[in-house]
Amino acid sequence: MKRIFLKVIVISAWLSSGVFAGTIITATQIKNAVEEFVVSQVESEIPANASLEIDVRWQNNIELDVNVDPVIRVRKSSSRQLRGPSVLRVGVDLDGETLRKMSVTADIRLHLPVLVAPYSIKRGENIESTRFELVKRDITKLRGVYYTDQSELVGMRMGRSLGAGEILTDLHVERIPIVKRGEIIRIISRGRVVQVAIDGTAMQDGGKGDLIRVKNVDSGKIVRGHVVESGLVEVGL
């Protein structure tokens, strides 16, 4: 009876000594590796006042029949931007050999203070600097270019209605026209030495800085130029 008991002790000690021991990579380790990779990929692309939220959808531990710590390697699965739900390729490497491969989804969200409407604003209304509030919002899937500075809205009006609490983008605004379609204007072309000015007709409305079509009154030729000020459009030579 004593011999059997001693054998059990020896076998237990042998198992606990690590002969059959393996390595366990925890779900937390995988999540951390994915998060670190995402941050390294996007940190140079996002504004300094933005915050990044990364939700890695992985819950399983991985058991390996090795007694050393392997390397967790993460890479993109495509060339698309890392925004929203993104699939990443994760590999577990040991001495240059890949022991495991898996696909891991990370939901990547970008939050930034942007201008939002405190109340509904109708199409055609002029934009005043006091109309909008700066609120931190999720802009991950936002269509159009957002605004963070109210000074960017000088000379603008609403080109599309905007509901209360909605984010203001360039899809909602347009410049207030200072040149009207059919109006007789001056067309100028500036070179290094010579500046040419001729009469023309505006073929469309345009605000300051807008690129519009204009017609040379003498030749009938239609060209494109930028609105400089009321009644004046500049085209390239």
C-alpha positions as CSV (number, residue, x, y, z in Angstrom):
1,M,0.0,0.0,0.0
2,K,2.9,2.4,0.8
3,R,4.5,1.6,-2.6
4,I,1.3,2.6,-4.5
5,F,1.0,5.8,-2.5
6,L,4.7,6.7,-3.3
7,K,4.1,6.1,-7.0
8,V,1.2,8.5,-7.0
9,I,3.3,11.1,-5.4
10,V,6.1,10.7,-7.9
11,I,3.7,10.9,-10.9
12,S,2.0,14.0,-9.5
13,A,5.4,15.7,-9.0
14,W,6.4,14.7,-12.5
15,L,3.3,16.2,-14.1
16,S,3.6,19.4,-12.0
17,S,7.3,19.8,-13.0
18,G,6.3,21.1,-16.4
19,V,7.2,18.1,-18.6
20,F,3.7,18.2,-20.1
21,A,3.1,21.9,-19.4
22,G,2.2,24.2,-22.2
23,T,1.7,27.9,-22.7
24,I,-1.7,29.6,-22.5
25,I,-2.2,32.9,-24.3
26,T,-5.1,34.6,-22.7
27,A,-7.9,36.5,-24.4
28,T,-6.6,39.6,-22.6
29,Q,-3.2,39.2,-24.2
30,I,-4.7,38.9,-27.7
31,K,-6.9,42.0,-27.1
32,N,-4.0,44.0,-25.9
33,A,-1.9,43.1,-28.9
34,V,-4.7,44.1,-31.2
35,E,-5.3,47.4,-29.4
36,E,-1.6,48.3,-29.6
37,F,-1.6,47.5,-33.3
38,V,-4.6,49.6,-34.0
39,V,-3.3,52.6,-32.1
40,S,0.1,52.4,-33.9
41,Q,-1.8,52.4,-37.2
42,V,-4.2,55.3,-36.6
43,E,-2.5,57.6,-34.0
44,S,-0.8,59.7,-36.7
45,E,-4.1,60.2,-38.6
46,I,-6.4,61.5,-35.9
47,P,-6.5,65.0,-34.4
48,A,-4.9,65.6,-31.0
49,N,-8.2,66.3,-29.3
50,A,-9.9,63.1,-30.6
51,S,-10.4,60.0,-28.5
52,L,-10.2,56.5,-29.8
53,E,-12.5,53.6,-28.6
54,I,-11.4,50.1,-29.5
55,D,-13.7,47.1,-28.7
56,V,-11.8,43.8,-29.6
57,R,-14.3,41.0,-30.0
58,W,-12.3,38.0,-28.8
59,Q,-13.0,35.9,-25.7
60,N,-11.0,32.6,-26.0
61,N,-7.7,31.6,-24.5
62,I,-5.3,29.7,-26.7
63,E,-3.3,26.6,-25.4
64,L,0.0,25.7,-27.1
65,D,2.2,22.7,-26.5
66,V,5.3,24.8,-26.0
67,N,7.1,26.0,-22.8
68,V,8.2,29.4,-24.1
69,D,6.3,32.6,-24.8
70,P,5.4,32.9,-28.5
71,V,5.0,36.2,-30.3
72,I,1.5,37.6,-31.1
73,R,1.6,39.2,-34.6
74,V,-1.2,41.4,-35.8
75,R,-1.8,42.8,-39.3
76,K,-4.5,44.4,-41.4
77,S,-6.6,42.1,-43.6
78,S,-7.1,44.7,-46.3
79,S,-6.1,48.2,-47.3
80,R,-9.3,49.8,-46.1
81,Q,-9.1,52.4,-43.3
82,L,-9.4,51.1,-39.7
83,R,-12.7,52.5,-38.8
84,G,-15.8,50.8,-37.4
85,P,-15.9,47.0,-37.3
86,S,-12.6,45.9,-38.9
87,V,-11.2,42.4,-39.4
88,L,-7.6,41.9,-38.4
89,R,-5.3,38.9,-38.9
90,V,-3.7,37.6,-35.8
91,G,-0.9,35.0,-35.8
92,V,0.9,33.3,-33.0
93,D,4.6,32.8,-34.0
94,L,7.4,30.8,-32.5
95,D,10.9,30.9,-33.9
96,G,9.6,32.2,-37.2
97,E,6.9,29.5,-37.5
98,T,3.2,30.4,-37.2
99,L,1.5,28.0,-34.8
100,R,-2.0,29.6,-34.9
101,K,-3.9,31.9,-37.2
102,M,-7.2,33.6,-36.5
103,S,-9.4,36.5,-37.6
104,V,-10.2,39.0,-34.9
105,T,-12.8,41.8,-35.2
106,A,-12.1,45.2,-33.6
107,D,-14.8,47.9,-33.6
108,I,-12.8,51.1,-33.8
109,R,-14.7,54.4,-33.0
110,L,-13.4,57.9,-33.2
111,H,-14.9,60.6,-31.0
112,L,-14.2,64.3,-31.6
113,P,-15.7,67.7,-30.5
114,V,-17.7,68.9,-33.6
115,L,-20.3,71.6,-34.3
116,V,-23.9,70.4,-33.8
117,A,-27.2,72.3,-34.2
118,P,-28.9,73.2,-30.9
119,Y,-32.2,73.4,-32.8
120,S,-33.6,72.8,-36.3
121,I,-32.2,75.1,-39.0
122,K,-33.9,75.5,-42.3
123,R,-32.4,75.5,-45.8
124,G,-31.5,79.0,-47.0
125,E,-30.9,80.5,-43.5
126,N,-27.6,82.4,-43.0
127,I,-25.3,80.8,-40.6
128,E,-24.5,82.9,-37.5
129,S,-21.5,82.2,-35.2
130,T,-23.8,81.6,-32.2
131,R,-26.0,79.0,-33.8
132,F,-23.8,75.9,-33.2
133,E,-22.5,74.1,-30.1
134,L,-19.2,72.2,-29.8
135,V,-20.1,68.7,-28.6
136,K,-18.0,65.5,-28.5
137,R,-19.6,62.9,-30.9
138,D,-18.8,59.6,-32.7
139,I,-17.7,60.7,-36.2
140,T,-16.6,57.2,-37.3
141,K,-19.2,56.8,-40.1
142,L,-19.9,60.5,-40.6
143,R,-20.5,61.5,-44.2
144,G,-19.0,64.8,-45.4
145,V,-16.4,67.1,-43.8
146,Y,-17.2,68.1,-40.2
147,Y,-16.5,71.5,-38.6
148,T,-14.8,72.3,-35.3
149,D,-14.3,76.0,-35.6
150,Q,-17.2,78.4,-36.1
151,S,-15.0,80.9,-37.9
152,E,-15.0,78.5,-40.8
153,L,-18.7,79.3,-41.4
154,V,-18.3,83.0,-42.3
155,G,-20.1,83.8,-45.5
156,M,-22.0,80.6,-45.4
157,R,-25.7,79.7,-45.5
158,M,-27.6,76.5,-45.1
159,G,-27.9,74.5,-48.3
160,R,-29.8,71.8,-46.6
161,S,-32.0,71.7,-43.5
162,L,-30.4,70.4,-40.3
163,G,-32.2,68.8,-37.3
164,A,-31.6,69.6,-33.7
165,G,-28.6,67.7,-32.3
166,E,-27.3,66.8,-35.8
167,I,-23.7,67.3,-36.8
168,L,-23.0,70.1,-39.2
169,T,-21.0,69.0,-42.3
170,D,-20.1,70.5,-45.7
171,L,-23.1,68.6,-47.1
172,H,-25.4,71.1,-45.2
173,V,-23.8,74.4,-46.1
174,E,-23.0,76.5,-49.1
175,R,-21.4,79.9,-49.7
176,I,-23.7,82.9,-50.0
177,P,-23.5,83.9,-53.7
178,I,-21.8,87.2,-54.4
179,V,-21.9,86.4,-58.2
180,K,-25.3,85.5,-59.7
181,R,-26.0,83.5,-62.9
182,G,-26.4,85.7,-65.9
183,E,-24.6,88.6,-64.3
184,I,-22.0,90.6,-66.3
185,I,-18.7,90.3,-64.5
186,R,-15.0,91.0,-65.1
187,I,-12.8,88.0,-65.9
188,I,-9.1,88.4,-65.0
189,S,-6.1,86.3,-65.7
190,R,-2.8,86.9,-63.9
191,G,0.6,85.9,-65.2
192,R,4.1,86.6,-63.9
193,V,4.2,89.8,-65.9
194,V,0.8,90.4,-67.5
195,Q,-2.7,90.7,-66.2
196,V,-5.5,90.5,-68.6
197,A,-9.1,91.6,-67.8
198,I,-12.1,91.1,-70.1
199,D,-15.9,91.2,-69.8
200,G,-17.8,88.0,-69.2
201,T,-21.0,86.4,-68.1
202,A,-21.5,84.2,-65.0
203,M,-23.0,80.9,-66.0
204,Q,-23.8,79.9,-62.4
205,D,-24.1,81.4,-58.9
206,G,-20.9,81.4,-56.8
207,G,-19.7,82.5,-53.3
208,K,-16.2,83.8,-52.6
209,G,-13.7,81.1,-53.5
210,D,-16.2,79.0,-55.5
211,L,-15.1,77.6,-58.8
212,I,-17.8,78.5,-61.4
213,R,-18.3,78.6,-65.2
214,V,-18.0,81.9,-66.9
215,K,-18.4,83.0,-70.5
216,N,-16.0,85.3,-72.5
217,V,-18.4,87.9,-74.0
218,D,-16.1,88.5,-77.0
219,S,-15.1,84.9,-77.9
220,G,-18.1,83.0,-76.5
221,K,-15.6,80.6,-74.9
222,I,-16.7,79.1,-71.5
223,V,-14.0,78.6,-68.9
224,R,-13.9,78.0,-65.1
225,G,-12.6,80.5,-62.6
226,H,-12.7,81.3,-58.8
227,V,-14.9,84.0,-57.5
228,V,-12.6,86.7,-56.0
229,E,-15.2,89.2,-55.0
230,S,-18.5,90.6,-56.2
231,G,-18.4,90.9,-60.0
232,L,-14.9,89.5,-60.3
233,V,-13.7,86.0,-61.3
234,E,-10.1,84.9,-61.8
235,V,-9.1,82.2,-64.3
236,G,-5.8,80.6,-65.2
237,L,-3.8,81.7,-68.2
